[in-house]
Amino acid sequence: MIRKTLVAAGLAASMALSMPAGAMEPTLTKIKQSGSISLGYRENSIPFSFVGDDKKKARGYSIDLCEAVVADLANQLMMPKLEVKWVPLTAQNRFDAVKKGEVDLECGNTTQTLSRRAEFDFSLMTFVDGAGLLYRAGEKPKSLAEIKDQRVAVVVGTTTEKTLDALVNAAKLGVRLIKVKDHDTAISALMDKTATAYAADRTVLITTALVRGKGEAFELGEEQFSFEPYGLMMRRDADFRLAVDRTLAQLYRSGEIGAILKRWFEPLGSPGEGVKMMFMLNALPE
């Protein structure tokens, strides 16, 4: 009996040691015990997640959504105060940060794909967009054939990069890709004529041009290369995902999402019918 007990104890200990730390502790338990939640943000994915020139505070549409989630979580967990730890992320390191538990919730403009959902959980959709091309004013081509062999800047680690790689490899798009670290670098390449075009999700292209373009005129191409359904990304954890979805669904049902949309997208005009329909379809009843 003693020998069996020791063997069982040893097996249990070895299994515990072999399991990833994040897999042993549900996210809500971690938040409750630590009294804090770690939110990841992007520094220049305007208007979804960015910091101003003062570099002091994360701002944007997705940041507002995550702050609403935090307020709801504090109530759900009956915590008088829930400390927020902000963690800056890039397009390249966001996945590792979430997987390792350095970030509980990623508040950016990450596209949900089936391959990503095999490794991560995503919230209800938060926005829908599509990849396009931005050009300098007066240089927008009549067709993509006119920019054959020209350089196009794209951010590494994005679905736009993956989409354009596939089009180039299949000889459906005859351009040369310049892969850069972030959107600021991409628009700088366009402005200094290192690149003929800058590729990203269309909303990001428009707002980056307005904010970072230093008053220069740009033109958005007519083409749209992809469909990009955004969501807040987290580790695989059904209970935490449900808590996040509860907040988003309530924002959509109540219409409170309208004020948040207006705050960040009003300069761009009314959201498209696709965005409006997305809110209707994701306004799940309690």
BAFI-3210 file (N, C-alpha, C; in Angstrom, 3 decimals, decimal comma, padded with zeros to 6 digits):
// residues 286
n [1|2|3|4|5|6|7|8|9|10|11|12|13|14|15|16|17|18|19|20|21|22|23|24|25|26|27|28|29|30|31|32|33|34|35|36|37|38|39|40|41|42|43|44|45|46|47|48|49|50|51|52|53|54|55|56|57|58|59|60|61|62|63|64|65|66|67|68|69|70|71|72|73|74|75|76|77|78|79|80|81|82|83|84|85|86|87|88|89|90|91|92|93|94|95|96|97|98|99|100|101|102|103|104|105|106|107|108|109|110|111|112|113|114|115|116|117|118|119|120|121|122|123|124|125|126|127|128|129|130|131|132|133|134|135|136|137|138|139|140|141|142|143|144|145|146|147|148|149|150|151|152|153|154|155|156|157|158|159|160|161|162|163|164|165|166|167|168|169|170|171|172|173|174|175|176|177|178|179|180|181|182|183|184|185|186|187|188|189|190|191|192|193|194|195|196|197|198|199|200|201|202|203|204|205|206|207|208|209|210|211|212|213|214|215|216|217|218|219|220|221|222|223|224|225|226|227|228|229|230|231|232|233|234|235|236|237|238|239|240|241|242|243|244|245|246|247|248|249|250|251|252|253|254|255|256|257|258|259|260|261|262|263|264|265|266|267|268|269|270|271|272|273|274|275|276|277|278|279|280|281|282|283|284|285|286]
n.u [000,832|001,911|003,937|002,444|001,166|003,313|004,242|002,016|001,963|004,402|003,983|001,904|003,245|005,228|003,633|002,492|004,750|005,361|003,345|002,362|002,642|000,584|-001,528|-002,356|-003,721|-006,730|-007,736|-009,518|-009,261|-006,578|-006,673|-008,385|-006,927|-004,531|-005,413|-005,226|-005,176|-003,695|-003,357|-002,820|-001,523|-001,301|001,062|000,777|-001,517|-003,699|-007,194|-007,547|-005,822|-003,423|-000,819|-000,587|001,329|002,580|003,128|002,061|-000,383|-002,450|-004,736|-007,826|-010,263|-010,406|-009,181|-011,044|-013,080|-011,835|-011,464|-014,101|-014,626|-012,942|-014,176|-016,607|-015,662|-014,638|-017,014|-018,255|-016,481|-016,693|-014,935|-013,618|-011,685|-009,842|-006,770|-005,112|-002,679|-000,743|000,551|002,853|002,699|003,800|003,129|004,478|005,194|002,859|001,414|003,030|003,198|000,590|000,259|002,185|001,150|001,792|000,166|-003,221|-005,407|-005,605|-005,679|-006,274|-006,142|-006,515|-006,932|-009,335|-008,681|-009,063|-006,780|-005,456|-007,353|-007,055|-005,061|-005,561|-008,076|-010,773|-012,693|-016,201|-016,855|-015,345|-014,979|-015,075|-013,076|-010,977|-008,126|-006,169|-004,639|-002,559|-001,721|000,516|-000,740|-002,221|-000,888|-002,202|-002,814|-004,539|-005,010|-003,885|-001,913|-000,298|001,477|003,320|006,179|006,818|007,563|005,971|005,017|004,561|003,368|005,144|003,975|001,269|-002,110|-002,444|000,116|000,386|-001,700|-000,879|001,577|000,682|-000,705|001,348|003,076|001,456|001,479|-000,481|-000,327|001,910|004,134|006,825|007,439|008,064|008,973|008,097|008,435|006,305|003,318|003,988|006,543|005,898|004,281|006,116|007,908|006,339|006,001|008,624|009,176|010,347|008,711|006,112|003,513|001,477|000,464|-002,282|-004,939|-007,890|-009,096|-007,057|-005,136|-006,347|-006,629|-003,997|-002,778|-004,083|-003,278|-000,490|000,538|001,473|000,093|000,287|-001,035|-002,910|-004,049|-006,548|-006,582|-008,886|-009,124|-009,785|-008,356|-008,950|-010,972|-011,411|-012,108|-012,155|-011,159|-010,942|-008,061|-007,088|-005,778|-006,552|-009,441|-012,393|-014,180|-013,189|-013,349|-016,138|-016,842|-015,700|-017,119|-019,670|-019,625|-019,165|-021,411|-023,449|-022,828|-023,351|-026,071|-027,346|-026,800|-024,798|-022,388|-022,448|-021,649|-018,968|-018,015|-018,508|-016,735|-014,213|-014,370|-015,781|-014,556|-014,162|-016,578|-019,867|-020,086|-019,720|-022,236|-021,598|-020,260|-022,311|-024,158|-022,602|-022,549|-025,263|-025,560|-023,915|-024,968|-025,697|-028,320|-028,738]
n.v [-001,213|001,256|001,495|001,727|004,124|005,912|005,675|006,629|009,250|010,166|009,983|011,823|014,161|014,320|014,675|017,131|018,764|018,615|019,928|022,988|026,103|027,989|026,389|025,177|026,876|028,449|031,389|033,249|032,522|033,137|035,929|036,668|035,826|037,279|039,852|041,443|042,204|041,524|043,438|043,460|045,717|047,458|049,737|051,377|050,863|052,430|053,123|051,412|050,436|052,120|054,489|057,916|060,845|061,410|058,982|057,808|056,537|053,818|053,849|053,857|052,114|049,267|049,277|050,635|048,711|046,629|047,846|048,064|045,364|044,808|046,307|044,926|042,376|042,847|043,209|040,713|039,002|039,954|041,931|044,718|046,323|046,113|045,777|047,048|045,941|047,165|046,008|046,481|045,443|043,876|043,273|040,981|039,726|039,299|036,888|034,984|036,270|036,095|033,306|032,513|033,546|036,087|038,082|038,546|039,275|040,327|043,423|044,593|044,682|042,061|039,508|036,937|033,637|030,279|028,729|030,198|030,052|027,451|027,499|029,571|031,326|033,384|036,351|037,241|038,674|041,848|043,776|044,265|044,108|044,698|043,905|046,319|048,686|051,548|054,583|057,212|060,521|061,045|058,961|056,595|053,554|052,600|049,953|046,918|045,837|047,879|048,333|046,352|044,570|046,584|047,979|047,032|047,917|046,046|044,937|042,705|039,549|039,892|039,228|040,362|040,327|037,533|037,042|038,568|037,376|034,844|035,580|036,672|034,460|032,771|033,985|035,872|038,450|040,736|041,977|043,274|042,523|044,553|043,908|045,109|046,338|047,679|049,808|052,528|052,496|051,457|053,455|055,473|054,440|054,620|057,399|058,335|057,283|054,810|052,711|051,861|051,423|050,874|048,254|047,123|046,545|048,223|050,240|050,799|051,764|054,173|055,697|055,761|057,184|059,654|060,428|059,925|060,823|063,403|065,503|065,019|064,090|061,211|058,291|055,821|052,567|050,805|048,081|045,177|042,775|040,802|039,356|040,438|039,476|040,794|040,061|039,920|038,548|035,630|033,199|029,650|029,175|028,517|029,555|032,120|033,273|033,286|035,129|037,471|037,628|038,039|040,693|042,053|041,274|042,465|045,178|045,407|044,663|046,624|048,925|050,579|050,370|052,132|054,739|054,302|053,553|055,961|057,678|056,861|056,423|058,397|060,473|059,014|058,539|056,968|053,627|050,708|048,583|045,953|046,012|046,943|044,821|042,815|043,554|043,192|040,420|039,442|040,253|038,615|037,078|037,159]
n.w [000,000|000,859|-001,020|-003,404|-002,898|-002,851|-005,487|-006,880|-005,917|-006,860|-009,631|-009,965|-009,231|-011,225|-013,469|-012,892|-012,981|-015,666|-016,951|-018,548|-016,840|-017,204|-017,973|-015,689|-014,107|-014,160|-015,963|-014,735|-012,062|-011,630|-011,991|-009,890|-007,611|-007,836|-007,965|-010,149|-013,700|-016,818|-019,624|-023,049|-025,484|-028,633|-029,987|-032,192|-033,805|-035,005|-035,386|-033,307|-031,246|-029,583|-028,669|-027,632|-028,625|-026,250|-025,176|-022,907|-022,236|-023,132|-025,832|-027,726|-029,811|-029,294|-026,834|-025,255|-025,285|-023,877|-021,398|-020,594|-020,277|-018,084|-016,044|-015,841|-015,128|-012,576|-011,182|-011,644|-010,337|-007,840|-006,814|-005,213|-006,334|-009,290|-010,474|-013,336|-015,508|-017,982|-021,012|-023,514|-026,926|-029,996|-033,511|-033,979|-031,488|-030,047|-029,968|-028,627|-026,158|-025,174|-025,136|-023,258|-020,963|-020,204|-020,908|-020,292|-021,821|-025,118|-026,560|-029,342|-032,870|-033,870|-036,194|-036,340|-037,198|-038,428|-038,020|-036,057|-034,047|-033,330|-031,508|-029,746|-027,803|-028,896|-028,535|-029,031|-032,264|-032,826|-034,728|-038,301|-041,202|-044,096|-046,128|-047,901|-050,211|-049,853|-051,434|-052,585|-053,133|-056,303|-057,462|-057,558|-059,128|-062,196|-062,476|-060,873|-062,378|-063,161|-061,122|-061,185|-060,186|-058,435|-055,152|-052,127|-048,928|-045,959|-042,789|-040,749|-039,536|-039,682|-040,878|-043,325|-044,428|-044,766|-046,592|-048,857|-049,379|-050,255|-052,594|-054,144|-054,373|-055,819|-058,197|-058,669|-057,975|-058,872|-057,293|-055,210|-051,904|-049,093|-045,973|-042,876|-039,454|-038,146|-038,350|-038,421|-039,525|-042,000|-043,225|-043,306|-045,159|-047,422|-047,588|-047,965|-050,385|-050,546|-050,815|-053,141|-052,445|-049,512|-047,553|-045,666|-043,246|-044,234|-042,616|-040,793|-042,581|-043,456|-041,055|-040,123|-042,161|-041,816|-039,214|-038,895|-041,230|-041,590|-042,796|-045,491|-048,685|-049,492|-051,267|-051,250|-052,480|-054,683|-054,477|-052,476|-050,522|-048,679|-045,999|-042,773|-039,709|-036,585|-033,158|-029,546|-028,210|-026,344|-023,974|-024,319|-022,759|-021,608|-019,650|-019,082|-021,609|-021,920|-019,949|-021,002|-023,440|-022,456|-021,612|-024,079|-025,631|-024,183|-024,530|-027,251|-027,414|-025,873|-027,213|-026,422|-027,665|-029,725|-028,905|-028,377|-030,887|-032,267|-030,985|-031,928|-034,668|-035,983|-037,612|-039,920|-041,040|-041,261|-039,963|-042,053|-043,622|-043,112|-040,630|-038,962|-039,182|-038,086|-035,362|-034,736|-035,105|-033,128|-030,758|-028,455|-026,569|-022,988]
ca.u [000,000|002,790|004,630|001,491|000,930|004,493|004,249|000,961|002,392|005,480|003,390|001,170|004,222|005,867|002,658|002,354|005,932|005,405|002,285|002,658|002,086|-000,679|-002,592|-002,721|-004,485|-007,686|-007,470|-010,310|-008,636|-005,345|-007,048|-008,943|-005,882|-003,517|-006,037|-004,845|-005,327|-002,707|-003,939|-001,841|-001,956|-000,385|001,429|000,477|-002,586|-004,761|-007,701|-007,929|-004,956|-002,245|-000,506|-000,396|002,705|003,171|003,493|001,723|-001,585|-003,045|-006,004|-008,382|-011,528|-010,254|-008,846|-012,322|-013,770|-011,163|-011,737|-015,456|-014,486|-012,346|-015,204|-017,546|-014,994|-014,577|-018,339|-018,493|-015,624|-016,958|-013,688|-013,796|-010,711|-009,089|-005,642|-004,800|-001,271|-000,698|001,740|002,967|002,932|003,998|002,464|005,270|005,294|001,569|000,959|003,834|002,853|-000,673|000,472|002,989|000,445|002,265|-001,001|-004,481|-006,317|-004,929|-006,627|-005,746|-006,956|-006,070|-007,934|-009,603|-008,610|-009,200|-005,476|-005,196|-008,283|-006,558|-004,112|-006,018|-009,491|-011,109|-014,011|-017,115|-016,264|-015,360|-014,967|-014,727|-012,340|-010,359|-006,826|-006,109|-003,367|-002,534|-000,750|000,688|-001,757|-001,934|-000,129|-003,011|-002,886|-005,852|-005,096|-002,713|-000,874|000,584|002,512|004,100|007,586|007,017|007,690|004,812|005,357|003,558|003,869|005,400|003,164|-000,146|-002,796|-002,204|001,362|000,102|-002,530|-000,088|002,542|-000,010|-001,008|002,613|003,562|000,585|001,611|-001,701|000,037|003,324|004,860|007,858|007,027|009,036|008,374|008,548|008,051|005,057|002,625|004,733|007,628|005,290|003,873|007,352|008,426|005,508|006,248|009,956|009,204|010,980|007,661|005,084|002,236|001,510|-000,641|-002,775|-006,392|-008,241|-009,317|-005,728|-004,509|-006,946|-006,313|-002,542|-002,511|-004,571|-002,578|000,964|000,933|002,039|-000,618|000,468|-002,235|-002,804|-005,236|-006,793|-006,925|-010,231|-009,081|-009,802|-007,758|-009,298|-012,003|-010,698|-012,973|-011,334|-011,636|-009,969|-007,409|-006,727|-005,444|-007,703|-010,061|-013,809|-014,851|-012,744|-013,929|-017,549|-016,920|-015,415|-018,233|-020,837|-019,497|-019,333|-022,797|-024,268|-022,555|-024,020|-027,533|-027,815|-026,515|-023,687|-021,272|-022,556|-020,831|-017,561|-017,746|-018,481|-015,516|-012,994|-014,541|-016,584|-013,896|-014,161|-017,940|-020,679|-019,570|-020,384|-023,321|-021,002|-019,992|-023,612|-024,694|-021,777|-023,041|-026,574|-025,401|-023,159|-025,669|-026,310|-029,131|-028,213]
ca.v [000,000|002,423|001,605|002,238|005,540|006,664|005,678|007,546|010,616|010,514|010,186|013,093|015,251|014,432|015,240|018,560|019,458|018,617|020,769|024,412|026,787|028,634|025,403|024,691|027,883|029,179|032,827|033,959|032,231|033,930|037,330|036,800|035,660|038,325|041,169|042,240|041,624|042,059|043,738|043,779|046,745|047,826|051,147|052,206|050,330|053,421|053,693|050,297|050,302|052,943|055,493|059,239|061,318|061,423|057,584|057,540|055,744|053,113|054,441|053,293|051,380|047,990|049,592|050,920|047,433|045,890|048,512|047,654|043,990|044,873|046,775|043,816|041,295|043,229|042,920|039,270|038,348|040,643|042,570|046,172|046,971|045,209|046,523|046,754|046,036|047,338|045,384|046,810|044,297|044,127|042,280|039,753|039,028|039,243|035,509|034,378|036,915|035,507|031,879|032,360|034,098|037,436|038,916|037,811|039,652|041,182|044,466|045,191|044,413|040,747|038,787|035,535|032,654|028,929|028,264|030,885|029,536|026,146|027,737|030,626|031,671|034,738|036,837|037,591|039,646|043,236|044,648|043,566|044,972|043,970|044,449|047,118|049,357|053,012|055,162|058,654|061,212|061,150|057,807|055,374|052,982|052,216|048,517|046,402|045,515|049,038|048,344|045,127|044,666|047,682|047,584|047,261|047,732|045,320|044,642|041,285|038,932|040,224|038,423|041,003|039,749|036,163|037,117|039,043|036,311|033,822|036,131|036,791|033,104|032,187|034,843|036,653|039,829|040,799|043,031|042,853|042,928|045,034|043,537|046,053|045,944|048,278|050,685|053,773|052,234|051,241|054,714|056,212|053,905|055,191|058,829|058,630|056,631|053,496|051,807|052,438|051,282|050,370|047,311|046,827|046,631|049,522|051,233|051,166|052,602|055,512|056,442|055,987|058,283|060,897|060,803|059,869|061,238|064,753|066,392|064,648|063,506|059,816|057,738|054,420|051,776|050,236|046,645|044,618|041,458|039,803|039,634|040,404|039,573|040,993|039,637|040,049|037,238|035,169|031,776|028,757|029,161|028,730|030,394|033,500|033,724|033,567|036,383|038,553|037,699|038,588|042,153|042,534|041,074|043,481|046,446|045,372|044,630|047,878|050,053|051,369|050,306|053,275|055,857|053,925|053,672|057,381|058,274|056,499|056,295|059,480|061,144|058,141|058,387|055,907|052,283|050,025|047,662|044,732|046,241|047,011|043,471|042,060|043,850|042,551|038,964|039,113|040,763|037,393|037,287|036,576]
ca.w [000,000|000,934|-002,296|-004,385|-002,596|-003,272|-006,945|-007,312|-005,600|-007,789|-010,948|-009,931|-009,202|-012,535|-014,396|-012,569|-013,455|-017,121|-017,487|-018,565|-015,671|-017,552|-018,113|-014,366|-013,376|-014,998|-015,998|-013,730|-010,761|-011,601|-011,799|-008,543|-006,603|-007,959|-007,866|-011,312|-015,025|-017,753|-020,932|-024,078|-026,427|-029,710|-029,842|-033,368|-034,650|-034,928|-034,136|-032,440|-030,081|-029,843|-027,649|-028,203|-028,693|-024,917|-024,885|-021,507|-021,991|-024,264|-026,243|-028,936|-029,806|-028,594|-025,440|-024,591|-025,093|-022,805|-020,124|-020,221|-019,783|-016,748|-015,103|-015,660|-014,397|-011,166|-010,618|-011,687|-009,347|-006,565|-006,385|-005,126|-007,224|-010,154|-011,035|-014,735|-015,906|-019,427|-021,592|-024,942|-027,796|-031,419|-034,354|-033,957|-030,181|-029,353|-029,785|-027,559|-024,888|-024,718|-024,887|-022,049|-019,816|-019,888|-021,186|-020,136|-022,904|-026,090|-026,953|-030,560|-034,053|-034,330|-036,974|-036,008|-038,271|-037,887|-037,533|-034,789|-033,035|-032,889|-030,417|-028,850|-027,788|-029,316|-028,116|-030,110|-033,188|-032,375|-035,902|-039,542|-042,115|-045,198|-046,507|-049,114|-050,494|-049,783|-052,365|-052,525|-053,935|-057,726|-057,945|-057,514|-060,473|-062,695|-062,226|-060,166|-063,365|-063,289|-060,077|-061,295|-059,775|-057,503|-053,748|-051,262|-047,514|-045,182|-041,448|-040,488|-038,499|-039,862|-041,884|-044,619|-044,930|-045,202|-047,792|-049,989|-049,688|-051,037|-053,914|-054,876|-054,674|-056,843|-059,384|-058,859|-057,655|-059,250|-056,583|-054,263|-050,559|-048,106|-044,694|-041,852|-038,091|-037,655|-039,293|-038,556|-040,482|-043,315|-043,871|-043,581|-046,425|-048,484|-047,679|-048,518|-051,694|-050,519|-051,287|-054,002|-051,748|-048,135|-047,431|-044,313|-043,203|-044,796|-041,556|-040,289|-043,608|-043,454|-039,836|-040,064|-043,083|-041,216|-037,992|-039,041|-042,571|-041,572|-043,699|-046,890|-049,279|-049,903|-051,900|-050,949|-053,651|-054,713|-054,253|-051,115|-050,699|-047,659|-044,997|-041,499|-038,522|-035,389|-031,847|-028,456|-028,125|-024,997|-023,918|-024,389|-021,440|-021,926|-018,645|-019,265|-022,872|-021,675|-019,187|-021,952|-024,380|-021,758|-021,674|-025,453|-026,055|-023,517|-025,213|-028,544|-027,198|-025,285|-028,086|-025,881|-028,600|-030,624|-028,408|-028,531|-032,322|-032,630|-030,430|-032,661|-036,109|-036,550|-038,749|-041,095|-041,510|-040,665|-040,221|-043,150|-043,290|-042,563|-039,206|-038,279|-039,139|-037,138|-034,010|-034,568|-035,010|-031,932|-029,588|-027,924|-025,353|-021,751]
c.u [000,864|003,481|003,713|001,228|002,083|004,568|003,222|001,360|003,477|004,957|002,657|002,134|004,877|004,921|002,492|003,533|005,958|004,350|002,709|001,954|000,722|-001,828|-003,112|-003,651|-005,436|-007,470|-008,250|-009,750|-007,382|-005,653|-007,548|-007,853|-004,854|-004,091|-005,722|-005,114|-004,329|-003,345|-002,839|-002,385|-000,873|-000,123|001,069|-000,511|-003,820|-005,926|-008,040|-007,124|-003,658|-001,956|-000,300|001,072|003,383|003,585|003,073|000,560|-002,072|-004,420|-006,537|-009,666|-011,422|-009,887|-010,124|-013,097|-013,148|-011,400|-013,156|-015,447|-013,943|-013,384|-016,212|-016,930|-014,914|-015,907|-018,597|-017,708|-015,779|-015,673|-013,889|-012,850|-009,966|-008,006|-005,388|-003,314|-001,222|000,630|001,813|003,337|003,220|003,211|003,173|005,194|003,963|001,127|001,725|003,463|001,565|-000,459|001,218|002,305|000,945|001,134|-002,251|-005,424|-005,588|-005,943|-006,099|-006,702|-006,479|-007,218|-008,089|-009,465|-008,746|-007,874|-005,116|-006,110|-007,918|-005,631|-004,612|-007,544|-009,641|-012,503|-014,958|-016,435|-016,388|-015,383|-014,698|-014,097|-011,813|-009,075|-006,911|-004,738|-003,543|-001,416|-000,557|-000,329|-001,312|-001,202|-000,906|-003,162|-004,326|-006,096|-003,823|-001,593|000,138|001,663|003,309|005,575|007,866|007,043|006,443|005,207|004,215|004,185|003,990|004,482|001,683|-000,784|-002,648|-000,921|001,115|-000,699|-001,711|000,989|001,911|-000,292|000,248|003,122|002,738|000,593|000,323|-001,474|001,542|004,081|005,958|007,478|008,222|008,399|008,977|007,944|006,718|004,496|003,323|005,844|007,070|004,918|005,078|007,965|007,639|005,834|007,612|010,222|010,074|010,012|006,673|003,734|002,472|000,268|-000,983|-004,298|-006,804|-008,471|-007,993|-005,009|-005,029|-006,519|-004,815|-002,158|-002,928|-003,692|-001,069|001,465|001,443|001,406|-000,464|-000,798|-001,956|-004,105|-005,332|-007,212|-008,316|-010,253|-009,160|-009,408|-008,281|-010,488|-011,349|-011,662|-012,136|-012,000|-010,560|-009,383|-006,994|-006,284|-006,717|-008,284|-011,533|-014,497|-014,468|-013,333|-015,397|-017,714|-016,678|-016,594|-019,484|-020,816|-019,785|-020,777|-023,709|-024,065|-023,306|-025,544|-028,068|-027,639|-025,383|-022,475|-021,266|-021,672|-019,346|-017,154|-017,604|-017,186|-014,313|-013,143|-015,302|-015,881|-013,922|-015,554|-018,650|-020,064|-020,376|-021,452|-022,789|-020,748|-021,310|-024,227|-023,912|-022,235|-024,375|-026,420|-024,685|-023,784|-026,429|-027,151|-028,494|-028,919]
c.v [001,259|002,646|002,185|003,721|006,401|006,774|006,672|008,999|011,080|010,787|011,517|014,275|015,440|015,027|016,732|019,350|019,584|019,518|022,226|025,104|027,392|027,661|024,934|025,655|028,623|030,687|033,592|033,731|033,074|035,403|037,566|036,756|036,787|039,729|042,058|041,466|042,296|042,216|044,121|044,812|046,973|049,321|051,998|051,564|051,216|052,986|052,618|050,247|051,056|053,816|056,828|059,618|061,321|060,022|057,151|056,569|055,082|053,701|053,670|052,511|050,075|048,191|049,878|049,630|046,656|046,531|048,206|046,233|043,989|045,293|045,666|042,682|041,598|042,935|041,417|038,537|038,955|041,208|044,078|046,923|045,898|046,028|046,080|046,957|046,064|046,822|045,737|045,576|044,764|043,079|040,935|039,014|038,827|037,802|034,809|034,958|036,343|034,053|031,653|032,914|035,461|038,448|038,050|038,056|040,617|042,134|045,195|045,008|043,107|040,011|037,359|034,696|031,273|028,418|028,943|030,362|028,123|026,295|028,725|030,675|033,110|035,081|036,849|038,613|041,058|044,229|043,776|044,563|044,124|044,655|045,211|047,748|050,879|053,507|056,642|059,310|061,330|059,960|056,495|054,819|052,679|050,722|048,061|046,027|046,652|049,086|047,041|045,413|045,850|047,159|047,978|046,951|047,035|044,930|043,127|040,774|039,226|039,287|039,051|040,477|038,351|036,160|037,528|038,040|035,257|034,311|036,248|035,415|032,419|032,992|035,603|038,133|039,969|041,937|042,418|043,387|043,381|044,781|044,363|045,690|046,503|049,254|052,032|053,626|052,088|052,559|055,610|055,753|054,453|056,669|059,161|057,901|055,371|052,455|052,566|052,430|050,709|049,512|047,055|046,782|048,068|050,606|051,712|052,063|054,033|056,311|056,690|057,134|059,626|061,374|060,891|060,457|062,650|065,667|066,059|063,974|062,082|059,405|056,252|053,693|051,163|048,758|046,291|043,146|040,386|040,265|039,427|040,573|039,651|040,399|039,890|038,654|036,924|033,704|030,934|028,589|029,527|029,669|031,864|034,072|034,096|034,888|037,585|038,737|038,298|040,116|042,672|042,405|042,128|044,857|046,518|045,432|045,992|049,080|050,927|051,360|051,516|054,434|055,562|054,023|055,133|058,038|058,040|056,495|057,438|060,199|060,327|057,952|057,233|054,537|051,592|049,066|046,365|044,844|046,260|045,612|042,604|042,295|043,173|041,049|038,530|039,659|039,606|037,701|036,603|035,275]
c.w [000,000|-000,406|-003,370|-004,183|-003,081|-004,792|-007,480|-007,086|-006,567|-009,179|-011,009|-009,971|-010,561|-013,560|-014,167|-013,102|-014,965|-017,737|-017,499|-017,397|-015,972|-017,626|-016,767|-013,637|-014,314|-014,882|-014,933|-012,326|-010,589|-011,315|-010,379|-007,483|-006,635|-007,764|-009,054|-012,599|-015,952|-019,131|-021,909|-025,042|-027,475|-029,621|-031,052|-034,334|-034,507|-035,819|-033,101|-031,143|-030,352|-028,631|-028,355|-028,230|-027,330|-024,450|-023,478|-021,320|-023,279|-024,554|-027,436|-028,716|-029,014|-027,124|-024,653|-024,324|-023,936|-021,444|-019,655|-019,678|-018,364|-015,715|-014,812|-014,850|-012,909|-010,480|-010,558|-010,599|-007,948|-005,963|-006,347|-006,050|-008,000|-010,845|-012,472|-014,978|-017,436|-019,971|-023,084|-025,759|-029,221|-032,203|-034,257|-032,619|-029,467|-029,058|-028,658|-026,197|-024,310|-024,314|-023,575|-020,798|-019,389|-020,080|-021,041|-021,304|-023,823|-026,702|-028,184|-031,709|-034,688|-035,009|-036,463|-037,277|-037,640|-037,350|-036,219|-033,685|-032,598|-031,688|-029,368|-028,833|-028,258|-028,809|-029,299|-031,028|-032,617|-033,538|-037,118|-040,513|-043,267|-045,614|-047,830|-049,273|-050,427|-050,689|-052,060|-053,473|-055,384|-058,306|-057,853|-058,918|-060,889|-062,513|-061,538|-061,123|-063,482|-062,204|-060,065|-061,012|-058,850|-056,059|-052,959|-049,825|-046,781|-043,845|-041,249|-039,375|-038,604|-040,888|-043,269|-045,240|-045,502|-046,502|-049,007|-050,376|-050,595|-052,451|-054,775|-055,293|-055,754|-058,140|-059,702|-058,559|-057,883|-058,606|-055,720|-052,884|-049,728|-046,748|-043,572|-040,502|-037,634|-038,682|-039,459|-039,588|-041,894|-043,982|-044,125|-044,898|-047,605|-048,690|-048,285|-049,838|-051,728|-051,048|-052,165|-053,301|-050,358|-047,963|-045,974|-044,389|-043,506|-043,735|-040,980|-041,297|-043,545|-042,233|-039,689|-040,992|-042,488|-040,063|-038,179|-040,360|-042,693|-042,617|-045,166|-047,411|-049,755|-050,574|-051,579|-052,219|-053,549|-054,299|-052,762|-051,234|-049,746|-046,826|-043,641|-040,320|-037,246|-034,144|-030,812|-028,208|-026,695|-025,075|-024,015|-022,995|-021,623|-020,942|-018,813|-020,558|-022,688|-020,926|-020,099|-022,914|-023,738|-021,804|-023,076|-025,923|-025,434|-024,162|-026,533|-028,378|-026,773|-026,209|-027,585|-026,802|-029,530|-030,201|-028,575|-029,996|-032,737|-032,180|-031,338|-034,174|-036,758|-037,700|-040,031|-041,678|-040,821|-040,953|-041,311|-042,667|-042,691|-041,078|-038,426|-038,138|-038,154|-035,709|-033,758|-034,335|-033,723|-030,652|-028,925|-026,672|-024,144|-021,436]
res [m|i|r|k|t|l|v|a|a|g|l|a|a|s|m|a|l|s|m|p|a|g|a|m|e|p|t|l|t|k|i|k|q|s|g|s|i|s|l|g|y|r|e|n|s|i|p|f|s|f|v|g|d|d|k|k|k|a|r|g|y|s|i|d|l|c|e|a|v|v|a|d|l|a|n|q|l|m|m|p|k|l|e|v|k|w|v|p|l|t|a|q|n|r|f|d|a|v|k|k|g|e|v|d|l|e|c|g|n|t|t|q|t|l|s|r|r|a|e|f|d|f|s|l|m|t|f|v|d|g|a|g|l|l|y|r|a|g|e|k|p|k|s|l|a|e|i|k|d|q|r|v|a|v|v|v|g|t|t|t|e|k|t|l|d|a|l|v|n|a|a|k|l|g|v|r|l|i|k|v|k|d|h|d|t|a|i|s|a|l|m|d|k|t|a|t|a|y|a|a|d|r|t|v|l|i|t|t|a|l|v|r|g|k|g|e|a|f|e|l|g|e|e|q|f|s|f|e|p|y|g|l|m|m|r|r|d|a|d|f|r|l|a|v|d|r|t|l|a|q|l|y|r|s|g|e|i|g|a|i|l|k|r|w|f|e|p|l|g|s|p|g|e|g|v|k|m|m|f|m|l|n|a|l|p|e]
***
